């Protein structure tokens, strides 16, 4: 029997990813990762993480596309 995932789960996952982005880029945590002692490419790594999570979610819920 195949496991079916409801479309509501897809919306919840997208919402959680959006909240994670807000947490990373619009919170006091920004002061930590934007400090001078961190490498210059850290913001790019954070964006790469977000893109990879988004791609994983897209692949996971592909069968709900119209």
Secondary structure as GFF3:
##gff-version 3
##sequence-region A 1 66
A	DSSP	alpha_helix	7	25	.	.	.	ID=ss1
A	DSSP	alpha_helix	29	33	.	.	.	ID=ss2
A	DSSP	alpha_helix	42	60	.	.	.	ID=ss3
A	DSSP	three_ten_helix	62	64	.	.	.	ID=ss4
###
